[in-house]
Amino acid sequence: MKSAFVLLTVAAYLALTLTLLDFSPTTTASASKPADLVVHEWGTFTSIAGKKGVAIDWRPLNGASDLPKFVYTDTSPGGYRGTYGEKFESSQKGNVLAKIRMETPVIYFYTPNEMDVSVNVNFPNGKITEWYPQASVVNTKYEADRKFEGFRSGNYSSGINWGTIRLIPNEQPDYLREVSSSHYYPARETDSVPVQICNADKTKIEKEKFLFYRGVGDFTLPLTVKISGENLTLSNLAPQLPIKNLIVFENRGGKIGYKIIDNLSKDAIVERPKTTQNLDDFIGKLTTILVNEGLYPREAKAMIKTWQDSWFEEGLRVFYILPTAATNQILPLSVAPQPKEIVRVLVGRAEVVTPEMEKDVKKQVGLLRSTSAKVREDARNDLKKHGRFYEPILKSILESEKDALIREEIQKLIDLS
């Protein structure tokens, strides 16, 4: 039932996270002697902070895909996307409501020797939506018919299992690539060894620089972000697991500012940063943070390059490194044989709906009632610039808007989004 995944209250969440102190990492492996193998992973959990600070529902899969056509997706026949840039099916993916978009986790492997490795990722409160290379099992389905909210109602055993893959350090394959740009390709700019997989129907061999997957989820992240005027209240819901390297970042009119909090064990009130700082300096500091978390320098740079246009676009957001125990609970990873090192750096990204956003959207909503066709068209175009965050902004305004006409117009837009 959908109620199984309703947002946890703070008290309930704190009770849940008490167990994390005794949490034995679900990153598992065979009991044999560690192999001459290193495994690194990075990815992002994107959410939108509501007025109470907790993540709210949104439609993270709305809009055109930013992935190349060779990437597999759960809505296309055989898992294959088929057409670059196609929109997700409106009856399924485009309508998926979720609190979290798990964006571009990639798993890298380092070894001097050719070897076979088994890899499985569980996603208990989520659903895998895209992946490459092909996997043996993705989202085992319990029902015969597909429902776009199936992962919420418990109809999926969520996760992805690539089975046995071969690591081929002595090869330099020609990886698939399309002319169109994509967030996908920068992740290849590392020193990791290639992986080779025989796809599920045994018709071809696929080679890539990493294992790639994405998904959507309904779980509670450890940080809440609440805005009040010029201040942000940041709360760590699991104080037993301090959040390191938390960054408040804002791009306002092309000017940027940021503040770095080294350690958040409970609560902090932070003033919105002054937008007088240099983006290159910030990227340098962010690279250092990721390296200090265990990523190799080329991995950190690849991660930033992958998401630079999205992370640093107009808006106010908070970045933070999830505690490893939280990552392992949300996204258990199994690798066999046992690597001598596993590093997982999952970045939380909390988008904040600012008063300026609400004011601008509210203004454009009012202009939609103009008698001028041009004014109405300009207003629609202005609203579109908010992209996938458009609907959550509308819902945020609706929470406090008193004007009945504006509420009616906003509700119409929500219904159409």
C-alpha positions in Angstrom: 0.0 0.0 0.0 1.1 3.5 -0.6 0.8 4.2 3.1 3.8 1.8 3.6 6.0 4.5 2.2 4.5 7.7 3.7 7.0 10.2 5.0 8.3 9.2 8.4 7.9 11.7 11.2 11.0 13.1 12.7 10.4 11.0 15.8 9.9 7.8 13.9 13.0 8.5 11.8 15.1 9.1 14.8 14.0 5.9 16.3 14.8 4.1 13.0 18.3 5.7 12.8 19.2 4.6 16.3 19.9 1.2 14.7 22.4 2.7 12.4 25.0 2.9 15.2 25.0 -0.9 15.4 24.6 -1.3 11.6 26.8 -3.8 10.1 27.5 -2.5 6.6 25.4 -4.3 4.0 28.3 -3.9 1.6 29.0 -7.6 1.5 31.3 -10.0 -0.2 32.5 -13.6 -0.2 34.2 -14.8 2.9 37.3 -15.6 1.0 40.6 -13.6 1.2 40.2 -10.1 -0.3 40.9 -10.0 -4.0 43.4 -7.6 -5.6 40.4 -5.5 -6.4 39.3 -1.9 -5.5 35.7 -0.8 -6.0 34.7 2.9 -6.0 31.2 4.4 -6.5 29.7 7.8 -6.7 26.2 9.1 -7.2 23.6 11.7 -6.2 20.3 11.6 -4.3 18.3 14.6 -5.4 15.3 15.9 -3.4 13.2 19.0 -3.0 12.8 20.5 0.4 9.2 21.4 1.3 8.2 24.2 3.7 8.7 21.9 6.7 12.2 21.0 5.5 11.5 17.4 4.6 11.6 16.0 1.0 8.3 16.3 -0.9 6.8 14.4 -3.7 7.7 15.5 -7.3 7.9 14.0 -10.7 11.7 13.4 -11.3 11.2 11.6 -14.6 9.2 14.3 -16.3 10.7 15.6 -19.5 13.2 14.3 -22.1 15.9 11.8 -21.2 19.5 13.1 -21.0 20.9 9.6 -21.7 22.1 8.0 -24.9 19.9 5.5 -26.7 22.0 2.4 -25.8 21.2 2.8 -22.1 18.5 0.4 -20.9 15.2 1.6 -19.3 12.4 -0.3 -17.6 9.7 1.1 -19.9 11.0 0.2 -23.3 10.7 -3.3 -24.9 13.5 -5.5 -23.7 14.7 -2.7 -21.5 16.2 -0.8 -24.5 15.5 2.9 -24.8 15.3 2.8 -28.5 15.3 6.5 -29.4 17.6 9.2 -28.0 15.9 12.0 -26.2 12.5 10.3 -26.2 10.1 11.4 -23.4 9.2 8.9 -20.8 5.8 7.4 -21.4 3.3 9.8 -19.8 1.2 6.9 -18.4 4.1 5.5 -16.6 7.5 7.2 -16.0 6.4 10.8 -16.5 3.7 10.3 -13.8 5.9 8.6 -11.3 5.7 10.5 -8.0 8.8 10.0 -5.7 10.7 11.9 -3.1 14.2 11.0 -4.3 15.8 10.8 -7.7 18.8 8.6 -7.6 21.0 10.1 -10.3 23.9 8.4 -12.1 25.5 6.1 -9.5 28.5 4.6 -11.3 30.6 1.7 -10.0 34.3 1.6 -11.0 36.7 -1.3 -10.7 40.5 -1.3 -10.4 42.6 -4.5 -10.7 45.8 -5.4 -12.5 44.5 -8.8 -13.4 41.6 -10.0 -15.6 39.0 -11.5 -13.3 35.3 -12.3 -12.9 33.3 -10.4 -10.4 29.6 -10.7 -9.2 27.8 -7.4 -8.5 24.4 -6.8 -7.0 22.7 -3.6 -5.7 19.5 -3.7 -3.6 17.2 -0.7 -3.5 14.6 -1.6 -0.8 12.6 1.6 -1.0 13.0 2.4 -4.6 13.0 1.2 -8.2 15.7 1.0 -10.8 14.7 3.0 -14.0 17.9 3.0 -16.2 21.1 1.0 -16.4 24.0 -0.1 -18.6 25.4 -2.5 -19.4 22.6 -5.0 -19.4 21.9 -6.8 -16.1 20.7 -10.3 -15.3 17.9 -9.2 -13.1 16.3 -5.7 -12.7 13.3 -5.0 -10.4 11.8 -8.5 -10.0 8.1 -7.9 -10.6 5.5 -9.6 -8.4 2.5 -8.5 -10.5 1.7 -9.5 -14.1 0.5 -6.0 -15.0 2.7 -2.9 -14.8 1.7 0.0 -12.5 3.8 3.1 -12.6 3.7 3.4 -8.9 4.4 -0.3 -8.4 7.6 0.3 -6.4 5.5 2.2 -3.8 2.9 -0.5 -3.4 5.5 -3.2 -2.9 5.0 -4.9 -6.3 8.8 -4.9 -7.0 11.8 -6.6 -5.3 13.8 -3.5 -6.2 17.4 -3.6 -7.2 19.7 -4.7 -10.0 21.9 -7.7 -10.3 24.5 -7.8 -13.1 25.5 -11.4 -12.3 29.0 -12.2 -13.2 31.0 -9.6 -15.2 34.5 -9.8 -16.5 37.1 -7.1 -15.7 39.5 -6.6 -18.6 42.4 -4.3 -17.5 44.5 -5.1 -20.6 41.9 -3.9 -23.1 41.0 -0.5 -24.4 37.6 -0.9 -26.0 35.9 1.5 -28.3 32.9 2.4 -26.2 29.5 3.2 -27.6 29.0 6.9 -28.2 26.6 9.2 -29.9 26.9 12.6 -31.5 24.5 14.1 -29.1 25.9 15.3 -25.8 24.9 13.6 -22.6 25.6 13.6 -18.8 26.6 10.0 -19.3 30.0 10.3 -21.0 32.1 12.3 -18.5 32.0 9.4 -16.1 34.3 7.5 -18.4 37.2 10.0 -17.8 38.9 7.8 -15.1 41.6 5.2 -14.8 39.1 2.4 -14.0 39.4 -0.9 -15.9 36.8 -1.8 -18.5 34.0 -4.2 -17.7 32.6 -6.8 -20.1 29.1 -8.3 -20.0 27.3 -10.8 -22.1 23.8 -9.3 -22.3 20.7 -11.1 -21.0 19.7 -12.7 -24.3 23.3 -13.8 -25.0 23.3 -12.1 -28.4 26.1 -9.6 -27.9 29.0 -8.5 -25.6 28.8 -5.1 -24.0 31.8 -3.2 -22.7 31.8 -0.1 -20.6 34.1 1.8 -18.2 31.8 1.2 -15.3 28.4 -0.1 -14.2 25.7 2.6 -14.5 22.3 2.7 -12.9 19.6 5.2 -11.9 16.3 5.1 -10.0 13.6 6.8 -8.0 12.8 6.2 -4.3 10.6 6.9 -1.4 12.8 7.1 1.7 13.9 9.7 4.2 17.4 11.2 3.8 19.2 12.3 7.0 19.1 16.0 6.3 16.1 18.4 6.4 16.5 22.0 5.0 14.0 24.7 5.9 14.1 28.2 4.6 12.9 31.3 6.5 13.7 34.6 5.0 17.5 34.8 4.6 18.2 31.8 6.8 18.3 28.1 6.3 17.7 25.7 9.2 19.7 22.5 8.7 18.8 19.5 10.8 20.6 16.1 10.9 17.8 13.6 11.7 20.5 11.0 12.7 22.8 12.9 15.1 24.6 9.6 15.8 26.0 9.9 12.3 27.4 13.4 11.7 27.1 14.7 8.2 30.4 15.9 6.9 31.2 18.5 4.3 27.8 20.1 4.0 27.6 22.9 1.4 25.0 25.7 1.0 25.3 26.9 -2.6 23.4 29.6 -4.4 23.4 30.9 -8.0 21.4 34.1 -8.2 21.4 35.7 -11.6 24.6 34.1 -12.6 26.5 35.1 -9.4 27.4 32.4 -7.0 28.0 32.0 -3.3 28.6 29.1 -0.9 29.2 28.2 2.7 30.9 25.0 3.8 30.0 23.3 7.1 32.6 20.7 8.1 30.4 18.7 10.4 26.7 18.7 11.3 25.7 16.5 14.2 22.4 18.1 15.0 21.1 21.5 13.9 22.5 24.7 12.4 21.1 28.0 11.2 23.0 29.3 8.2 22.5 32.6 6.5 22.1 32.4 2.7 25.5 33.0 1.2 26.5 36.3 -0.4 26.8 35.8 -4.2 30.2 37.3 -4.5 32.4 34.2 -4.8 34.2 32.4 -7.7 32.9 29.2 -9.2 36.3 27.9 -10.1 37.4 28.3 -6.5 34.3 26.4 -5.4 34.9 23.6 -7.8 38.4 23.2 -6.5 37.1 23.0 -2.9 34.4 20.5 -3.9 37.0 18.4 -5.7 39.1 18.3 -2.6 36.1 17.3 -0.5 35.3 14.4 -2.8 38.9 13.2 -2.8 39.1 13.4 1.0 36.0 11.2 1.1 38.0 8.5 -0.8 37.4 9.1 -4.5 40.4 9.2 -6.8 41.1 12.7 -8.2 39.9 11.7 -11.7 36.8 10.2 -10.3 36.0 13.4 -8.4 36.6 15.5 -11.5 34.4 13.2 -13.5 31.6 13.4 -11.0 31.7 17.2 -11.0 31.9 17.4 -14.8 28.9 15.0 -15.1 26.6 17.3 -13.1 28.3 20.7 -13.4 25.5 22.3 -15.5 22.8 21.0 -13.1 24.6 21.4 -9.7 25.6 25.0 -10.4 22.5 26.3 -12.2 20.3 29.1 -11.0 18.8 28.3 -7.6 19.6 27.6 -3.9 20.6 24.0 -2.9 22.4 22.1 -0.2 25.0 19.4 -1.0 26.2 16.9 1.6 28.0 13.6 1.8 25.8 10.8 3.1 27.3 8.9 6.0 28.5 5.5 4.7 26.2 3.6 7.1 23.2 5.5 5.6 24.3 4.8 2.1 24.7 1.1 2.9 21.2 1.0 4.4 19.5 2.8 1.5 21.4 1.1 -1.2 23.1 -2.2 -0.1 25.9 -3.3 -2.4 27.3 -6.8 -2.7 30.6 -7.6 -4.5 32.3 -11.0 -4.8 35.1 -11.9 -4.5 35.7 -9.6 -1.6 37.5 -6.4 -2.7 40.3 -5.1 -0.6 38.6 -1.7 -0.6 35.1 -0.4 -1.3 34.5 3.4 -1.3 31.0 4.8 -1.8 30.5 8.6 -2.0 26.8 9.4 -2.4 26.0 13.1 -2.5 22.7 14.4 -1.2 21.3 17.3 -3.1 18.4 19.2 -1.6 16.8 21.8 -3.8 15.3 24.7 -1.9 12.2 26.6 -3.2 13.2 30.2 -2.5 10.9 33.2 -1.9 12.2 34.7 -5.1 11.2 31.5 -7.0 7.7 31.6 -5.5 7.3 35.3 -6.3 8.4 34.9 -9.9 6.1 31.8 -10.5 3.2 33.5 -8.8 3.7 36.5 -11.0 3.7 34.4 -14.2 0.6 32.5 -13.0 -1.2 35.8 -12.8 -0.1 36.8 -16.3 -1.7 33.6 -17.6 -5.0 35.3 -17.2 -3.9 38.2 -19.5 -6.0 39.2 -22.5 -2.8 39.3 -24.5 -1.8 36.1 -26.2 1.9 37.2 -26.3 1.9 37.9 -22.5 0.3 34.5 -21.8 2.9 32.8 -24.1 5.8 34.6 -22.4 4.5 33.6 -19.0 4.3 30.0 -20.0 7.8 30.1 -21.4 9.0 31.7 -18.1 7.4 29.0 -16.1 9.1 26.3 -18.2 12.5 27.5 -17.2 12.0 25.8 -13.8 12.0 22.4 -15.5 11.3 19.4 -13.3 11.1 21.6 -10.2 8.1 23.5 -11.7 5.4 21.4 -10.1 6.9 21.4 -6.6 7.2 25.2 -6.7 3.5 25.4 -7.6 2.6 23.1 -4.7 4.8 25.1 -2.3 2.9 28.3 -3.3 -0.4 26.6 -2.9 0.4 25.7 0.8 0.1 29.4 1.8 -1.7 31.2 -1.0 -5.0 32.8 0.1 -6.2 34.3 -3.2 -8.9 32.0 -4.5 -8.3 32.9 -8.2 -4.6 32.3 -8.0 -5.2 29.0 -6.1 -7.6 27.9 -8.8 -5.0 28.7 -11.6 -2.2 27.0 -9.7 -4.3 23.9 -9.2 -5.0 23.8 -13.0 -1.3 24.0 -13.7 -0.6 21.2 -11.2 -3.2 19.0 -12.8 -1.7 19.5 -16.2 1.9 19.0 -15.2 
